[in-house]
């Protein structure tokens, strides 16, 4: 699985970071940093929870076969 972030939607509140700190980090300027794009099976459950919890629906999970490039502003 891979993850992508719509930086136009992300508000940097960090709910994703609290649920999956190995994958997401909000830096000092409030910008979301994706620490990794490809996920292990162990990380997937936490990331799925983060995707579901994101209030702005900025996160998307993709299967590796159909993954588009990560959207950047
Ligand atoms: S939970 Fe959503 S809006 Fe908040 S920092 Fe993560 S991606 Fe951005």
Boltz pocket constraint, residues with backbone or C-beta under 6 A from the ligand:
constraints:
  - pocket:
      binder: B
      contacts: [[A, 5], [A, 9], [A, 10], [A, 11], [A, 12], [A, 13], [A, 14], [A, 15], [A, 16], [A, 17], [A, 24], [A, 26], [A, 32], [A, 50], [A, 53], [A, 54], [A, 55], [A, 56], [A, 57], [A, 58], [A, 59]]
      max_distance: 6.0
